[in-house]
Amino acid sequence: PITDSDDVFGLQREIAPARIYVFGRTHETYARFVDDALFVNPGSVGEEPGVARFAIVSTEGEPWSVDFRTAAY
């Protein structure tokens, strides 16, 4: 989760080097930069009945941006 230390995110980079990581397993949305990599949890479907959460990641400019959205279903 977002409260994890930078070291936890750094370990993920050692396992699989990338610039963007998308995670799940929690309803908490977050976007966090650690060592020039973006870590994103877009949210979930079903935490609230009839609501889905998702993220739009833009890499068009620097720094990259994340916009969190919800959609009814």
A tleap script that builds the chain and sets N, CA, C and O, in Angstrom:
source leaprc.protein.ff14SB
mol = sequence {
  NPRO ILE THR ASP SER ASP ASP VAL PHE GLY
  LEU GLN ARG GLU ILE ALA PRO ALA ARG ILE
  TYR VAL PHE GLY ARG THR HIE GLU THR TYR
  ALA ARG PHE VAL ASP ASP ALA LEU PHE VAL
  ASN PRO GLY SER VAL GLY GLU GLU PRO GLY
  VAL ALA ARG PHE ALA ILE VAL SER THR GLU
  GLY GLU PRO TRP SER VAL ASP PHE ARG THR
  ALA ALA CTYR
}
set mol.1.N position { 0.819 -1.216 0.000 }
set mol.1.CA position { 0.000 0.000 0.000 }
set mol.1.C position { 0.852 1.264 0.000 }
set mol.1.O position { 2.075 1.202 0.123 }
set mol.2.N position { 0.216 2.366 -0.134 }
set mol.2.CA position { 0.893 3.656 -0.237 }
set mol.2.C position { 1.783 3.935 0.972 }
set mol.2.O position { 2.739 4.703 0.864 }
set mol.3.N position { 1.488 3.331 2.110 }
set mol.3.CA position { 2.287 3.586 3.309 }
set mol.3.C position { 3.566 2.755 3.354 }
set mol.3.O position { 4.382 2.943 4.257 }
set mol.4.N position { 3.760 1.841 2.404 }
set mol.4.CA position { 4.994 1.052 2.374 }
set mol.4.C position { 6.190 1.971 2.148 }
set mol.4.O position { 6.066 3.039 1.548 }
set mol.5.N position { 7.344 1.538 2.636 }
set mol.5.CA position { 8.559 2.338 2.467 }
set mol.5.C position { 9.045 2.272 1.016 }
set mol.5.O position { 8.668 1.379 0.256 }
set mol.6.N position { 9.877 3.226 0.659 }
set mol.6.CA position { 10.470 3.218 -0.674 }
set mol.6.C position { 11.225 1.925 -0.938 }
set mol.6.O position { 11.289 1.476 -2.083 }
set mol.7.N position { 11.795 1.323 0.085 }
set mol.7.CA position { 12.539 0.072 -0.077 }
set mol.7.C position { 11.658 -1.052 -0.607 }
set mol.7.O position { 12.110 -1.863 -1.416 }
set mol.8.N position { 10.417 -1.110 -0.165 }
set mol.8.CA position { 9.492 -2.157 -0.637 }
set mol.8.C position { 9.256 -1.996 -2.132 }
set mol.8.O position { 9.267 -2.975 -2.879 }
set mol.9.N position { 9.043 -0.760 -2.565 }
set mol.9.CA position { 8.852 -0.509 -3.992 }
set mol.9.C position { 10.147 -0.771 -4.762 }
set mol.9.O position { 10.111 -1.269 -5.888 }
set mol.10.N position { 11.283 -0.440 -4.161 }
set mol.10.CA position { 12.571 -0.700 -4.791 }
set mol.10.C position { 12.820 -2.177 -5.036 }
set mol.10.O position { 13.423 -2.550 -6.042 }
set mol.11.N position { 12.362 -3.012 -4.129 }
set mol.11.CA position { 12.503 -4.465 -4.320 }
set mol.11.C position { 11.738 -4.927 -5.552 }
set mol.11.O position { 12.214 -5.793 -6.286 }
set mol.12.N position { 10.573 -4.368 -5.783 }
set mol.12.CA position { 9.802 -4.723 -6.982 }
set mol.12.C position { 10.580 -4.371 -8.241 }
set mol.12.O position { 10.564 -5.122 -9.216 }
set mol.13.N position { 11.256 -3.240 -8.221 }
set mol.13.CA position { 12.063 -2.840 -9.381 }
set mol.13.C position { 13.222 -3.793 -9.612 }
set mol.13.O position { 13.606 -4.030 -10.757 }
set mol.14.N position { 13.786 -4.345 -8.545 }
set mol.14.CA position { 14.874 -5.311 -8.704 }
set mol.14.C position { 14.368 -6.605 -9.333 }
set mol.14.O position { 15.060 -7.216 -10.148 }
set mol.15.N position { 13.167 -7.018 -8.957 }
set mol.15.CA position { 12.586 -8.262 -9.476 }
set mol.15.C position { 12.217 -8.121 -10.948 }
set mol.15.O position { 12.496 -9.012 -11.751 }
set mol.16.N position { 11.593 -7.011 -11.299 }
set mol.16.CA position { 11.123 -6.796 -12.665 }
set mol.16.C position { 11.299 -5.320 -13.021 }
set mol.16.O position { 10.405 -4.515 -12.760 }
set mol.17.N position { 12.441 -4.953 -13.616 }
set mol.17.CA position { 12.694 -3.548 -13.938 }
set mol.17.C position { 11.667 -3.004 -14.941 }
set mol.17.O position { 11.444 -3.591 -15.999 }
set mol.18.N position { 11.059 -1.890 -14.592 }
set mol.18.CA position { 10.086 -1.222 -15.458 }
set mol.18.C position { 9.971 0.226 -15.004 }
set mol.18.O position { 10.544 0.611 -13.985 }
set mol.19.N position { 9.224 1.030 -15.766 }
set mol.19.CA position { 8.998 2.416 -15.370 }
set mol.19.C position { 7.605 2.612 -14.794 }
set mol.19.O position { 7.371 3.556 -14.040 }
set mol.20.N position { 6.656 1.703 -15.152 }
set mol.20.CA position { 5.298 1.787 -14.616 }
set mol.20.C position { 4.904 0.413 -14.083 }
set mol.20.O position { 5.079 -0.607 -14.749 }
set mol.21.N position { 4.367 0.413 -12.865 }
set mol.21.CA position { 3.857 -0.802 -12.231 }
set mol.21.C position { 2.403 -0.562 -11.855 }
set mol.21.O position { 2.066 0.474 -11.282 }
set mol.22.N position { 1.545 -1.516 -12.177 }
set mol.22.CA position { 0.136 -1.419 -11.810 }
set mol.22.C position { -0.181 -2.590 -10.903 }
set mol.22.O position { 0.030 -3.747 -11.267 }
set mol.23.N position { -0.693 -2.283 -9.715 }
set mol.23.CA position { -0.960 -3.287 -8.697 }
set mol.23.C position { -2.441 -3.378 -8.386 }
set mol.23.O position { -3.234 -2.543 -8.820 }
set mol.24.N position { -2.794 -4.377 -7.648 }
set mol.24.CA position { -4.146 -4.564 -7.156 }
set mol.24.C position { -4.083 -5.049 -5.719 }
set mol.24.O position { -3.173 -4.688 -4.972 }
set mol.25.N position { -5.052 -5.868 -5.334 }
set mol.25.CA position { -5.127 -6.504 -4.021 }
set mol.25.C position { -5.549 -5.572 -2.895 }
set mol.25.O position { -5.576 -5.983 -1.735 }
set mol.26.N position { -5.878 -4.330 -3.215 }
set mol.26.CA position { -6.405 -3.423 -2.204 }
set mol.26.C position { -7.377 -2.466 -2.882 }
set mol.26.O position { -7.242 -2.179 -4.071 }
set mol.27.N position { -8.332 -1.983 -2.147 }
set mol.27.CA position { -9.290 -1.025 -2.695 }
set mol.27.C position { -8.727 0.396 -2.704 }
set mol.27.O position { -9.296 1.285 -3.337 }
set mol.28.N position { -7.629 0.608 -2.017 }
set mol.28.CA position { -7.039 1.940 -1.888 }
set mol.28.C position { -6.368 2.359 -3.196 }
set mol.28.O position { -5.446 1.690 -3.663 }
set mol.29.N position { -6.827 3.461 -3.788 }
set mol.29.CA position { -6.172 3.973 -4.987 }
set mol.29.C position { -4.927 4.759 -4.576 }
set mol.29.O position { -4.920 5.456 -3.561 }
set mol.30.N position { -3.880 4.631 -5.382 }
set mol.30.CA position { -2.708 5.467 -5.139 }
set mol.30.C position { -1.827 5.537 -6.378 }
set mol.30.O position { -1.861 4.660 -7.241 }
set mol.31.N position { -1.053 6.582 -6.440 }
set mol.31.CA position { -0.006 6.748 -7.441 }
set mol.31.C position { 1.200 7.295 -6.694 }
set mol.31.O position { 1.100 8.253 -5.927 }
set mol.32.N position { 2.328 6.669 -6.934 }
set mol.32.CA position { 3.521 7.072 -6.194 }
set mol.32.C position { 4.752 6.904 -7.074 }
set mol.32.O position { 4.928 5.865 -7.711 }
set mol.33.N position { 5.605 7.927 -7.110 }
set mol.33.CA position { 6.871 7.842 -7.819 }
set mol.33.C position { 7.950 7.426 -6.841 }
set mol.33.O position { 8.076 8.005 -5.761 }
set mol.34.N position { 8.726 6.427 -7.215 }
set mol.34.CA position { 9.885 5.993 -6.433 }
set mol.34.C position { 11.011 5.714 -7.424 }
set mol.34.O position { 10.875 4.872 -8.312 }
set mol.35.N position { 12.112 6.422 -7.266 }
set mol.35.CA position { 13.293 6.216 -8.125 }
set mol.35.C position { 12.941 6.200 -9.608 }
set mol.35.O position { 13.324 5.272 -10.320 }
set mol.36.N position { 12.224 7.205 -10.081 }
set mol.36.CA position { 11.880 7.360 -11.491 }
set mol.36.C position { 10.937 6.274 -12.031 }
set mol.36.O position { 10.858 6.076 -13.243 }
set mol.37.N position { 10.237 5.587 -11.162 }
set mol.37.CA position { 9.222 4.621 -11.577 }
set mol.37.C position { 7.893 5.012 -10.945 }
set mol.37.O position { 7.849 5.517 -9.824 }
set mol.38.N position { 6.820 4.772 -11.674 }
set mol.38.CA position { 5.483 5.092 -11.202 }
set mol.38.C position { 4.784 3.815 -10.766 }
set mol.38.O position { 4.696 2.850 -11.525 }
set mol.39.N position { 4.290 3.818 -9.537 }
set mol.39.CA position { 3.546 2.690 -8.976 }
set mol.39.C position { 2.093 3.135 -8.808 }
set mol.39.O position { 1.820 4.147 -8.162 }
set mol.40.N position { 1.162 2.375 -9.391 }
set mol.40.CA position { -0.245 2.769 -9.397 }
set mol.40.C position { -1.119 1.605 -8.949 }
set mol.40.O position { -0.929 0.465 -9.371 }
set mol.41.N position { -2.075 1.915 -8.091 }
set mol.41.CA position { -3.166 0.988 -7.797 }
set mol.41.C position { -4.424 1.707 -8.271 }
set mol.41.O position { -4.797 2.735 -7.705 }
set mol.42.N position { -5.086 1.176 -9.310 }
set mol.42.CA position { -6.220 1.882 -9.891 }
set mol.42.C position { -7.502 1.816 -9.076 }
set mol.42.O position { -8.449 2.546 -9.367 }
set mol.43.N position { -7.554 0.973 -8.082 }
set mol.43.CA position { -8.773 0.834 -7.289 }
set mol.43.C position { -9.381 -0.536 -7.496 }
set mol.43.O position { -8.668 -1.520 -7.691 }
set mol.44.N position { -10.709 -0.595 -7.453 }
set mol.44.CA position { -11.352 -1.903 -7.526 }
set mol.44.C position { -12.764 -1.797 -8.073 }
set mol.44.O position { -13.322 -0.712 -8.233 }
set mol.45.N position { -13.310 -2.957 -8.348 }
set mol.45.CA position { -14.706 -3.072 -8.752 }
set mol.45.C position { -15.427 -3.792 -7.627 }
set mol.45.O position { -15.017 -4.874 -7.209 }
set mol.46.N position { -16.494 -3.193 -7.142 }
set mol.46.CA position { -17.329 -3.886 -6.171 }
set mol.46.C position { -17.125 -3.532 -4.717 }
set mol.46.O position { -17.876 -4.013 -3.868 }
set mol.47.N position { -16.136 -2.705 -4.391 }
set mol.47.CA position { -16.011 -2.289 -2.992 }
set mol.47.C position { -17.303 -1.583 -2.585 }
set mol.47.O position { -17.854 -1.840 -1.515 }
set mol.48.N position { -17.768 -0.703 -3.443 }
set mol.48.CA position { -19.089 -0.082 -3.311 }
set mol.48.C position { -19.967 -0.736 -4.367 }
set mol.48.O position { -19.577 -0.777 -5.534 }
set mol.49.N position { -21.125 -1.243 -4.007 }
set mol.49.CA position { -21.994 -1.873 -5.008 }
set mol.49.C position { -22.288 -0.927 -6.170 }
set mol.49.O position { -22.685 0.222 -5.971 }
set mol.50.N position { -22.087 -1.432 -7.386 }
set mol.50.CA position { -22.386 -0.655 -8.579 }
set mol.50.C position { -21.346 0.373 -8.971 }
set mol.50.O position { -21.598 1.192 -9.855 }
set mol.51.N position { -20.177 0.354 -8.334 }
set mol.51.CA position { -19.133 1.345 -8.631 }
set mol.51.C position { -17.818 0.645 -8.972 }
set mol.51.O position { -17.371 -0.259 -8.266 }
set mol.52.N position { -17.218 1.085 -10.065 }
set mol.52.CA position { -15.894 0.603 -10.454 }
set mol.52.C position { -14.936 1.784 -10.420 }
set mol.52.O position { -15.289 2.890 -10.829 }
set mol.53.N position { -13.742 1.552 -9.938 }
set mol.53.CA position { -12.707 2.592 -9.911 }
set mol.53.C position { -11.599 2.181 -10.879 }
set mol.53.O position { -11.265 1.003 -11.005 }
set mol.54.N position { -11.042 3.177 -11.557 }
set mol.54.CA position { -9.963 2.898 -12.487 }
set mol.54.C position { -9.051 4.113 -12.579 }
set mol.54.O position { -9.377 5.190 -12.082 }
set mol.55.N position { -7.910 3.924 -13.220 }
set mol.55.CA position { -6.931 5.004 -13.357 }
set mol.55.C position { -6.574 5.190 -14.821 }
set mol.55.O position { -6.479 4.230 -15.585 }
set mol.56.N position { -6.380 6.440 -15.191 }
set mol.56.CA position { -5.864 6.776 -16.516 }
set mol.56.C position { -4.468 7.346 -16.296 }
set mol.56.O position { -4.302 8.362 -15.622 }
set mol.57.N position { -3.472 6.687 -16.867 }
set mol.57.CA position { -2.079 7.118 -16.720 }
set mol.57.C position { -1.656 7.803 -18.014 }
set mol.57.O position { -1.752 7.216 -19.092 }
set mol.58.N position { -1.195 9.028 -17.909 }
set mol.58.CA position { -0.702 9.760 -19.071 }
set mol.58.C position { 0.811 9.830 -19.016 }
set mol.58.O position { 1.389 10.294 -18.033 }
set mol.59.N position { 1.445 9.366 -20.079 }
set mol.59.CA position { 2.899 9.454 -20.203 }
set mol.59.C position { 3.282 10.471 -21.278 }
set mol.59.O position { 4.423 10.498 -21.739 }
set mol.60.N position { 2.318 11.306 -21.672 }
set mol.60.CA position { 2.552 12.293 -22.727 }
set mol.60.C position { 3.497 13.402 -22.289 }
set mol.60.O position { 4.273 13.903 -23.102 }
set mol.61.N position { 3.448 13.793 -21.023 }
set mol.61.CA position { 4.309 14.865 -20.528 }
set mol.61.C position { 5.093 14.401 -19.324 }
set mol.61.O position { 4.893 13.298 -18.813 }
set mol.62.N position { 5.975 15.246 -18.887 }
set mol.62.CA position { 6.764 14.964 -17.690 }
set mol.62.C position { 6.381 15.956 -16.603 }
set mol.62.O position { 6.282 17.140 -16.926 }
set mol.63.N position { 6.164 15.602 -15.392 }
set mol.63.CA position { 6.103 14.214 -14.938 }
set mol.63.C position { 4.805 13.548 -15.408 }
set mol.63.O position { 3.828 14.224 -15.732 }
set mol.64.N position { 4.813 12.226 -15.439 }
set mol.64.CA position { 3.612 11.485 -15.809 }
set mol.64.C position { 2.503 11.826 -14.828 }
set mol.64.O position { 2.770 12.220 -13.692 }
set mol.65.N position { 1.279 11.675 -15.259 }
set mol.65.CA position { 0.160 11.988 -14.381 }
set mol.65.C position { -0.822 10.816 -14.325 }
set mol.65.O position { -0.898 9.995 -15.239 }
set mol.66.N position { -1.558 10.770 -13.234 }
set mol.66.CA position { -2.564 9.727 -13.030 }
set mol.66.C position { -3.864 10.405 -12.640 }
set mol.66.O position { -3.898 11.252 -11.747 }
set mol.67.N position { -4.926 10.024 -13.317 }
set mol.67.CA position { -6.258 10.548 -13.027 }
set mol.67.C position { -7.132 9.382 -12.605 }
set mol.67.O position { -7.343 8.453 -13.385 }
set mol.68.N position { -7.640 9.416 -11.388 }
set mol.68.CA position { -8.498 8.343 -10.880 }
set mol.68.C position { -9.949 8.677 -11.201 }
set mol.68.O position { -10.397 9.807 -11.006 }
set mol.69.N position { -10.672 7.686 -11.692 }
set mol.69.CA position { -12.074 7.881 -12.078 }
set mol.69.C position { -12.950 6.789 -11.478 }
set mol.69.O position { -12.465 5.748 -11.033 }
set mol.70.N position { -14.250 7.056 -11.479 }
set mol.70.CA position { -15.217 6.044 -11.079 }
set mol.70.C position { -16.252 5.931 -12.189 }
set mol.70.O position { -16.483 6.876 -12.943 }
set mol.71.N position { -16.867 4.763 -12.274 }
set mol.71.CA position { -17.923 4.525 -13.241 }
set mol.71.C position { -18.997 3.660 -12.588 }
set mol.71.O position { -18.695 2.709 -11.868 }
set mol.72.N position { -20.227 3.998 -12.845 }
set mol.72.CA position { -21.331 3.186 -12.341 }
set mol.72.C position { -21.559 2.011 -13.283 }
set mol.72.O position { -21.349 2.118 -14.492 }
set mol.73.N position { -21.991 0.893 -12.714 }
set mol.73.CA position { -22.334 -0.265 -13.562 }
set mol.73.C position { -23.586 -0.916 -13.035 }
set mol.73.O position { -24.051 -1.907 -13.598 }
savepdb mol mol.pdb
quit
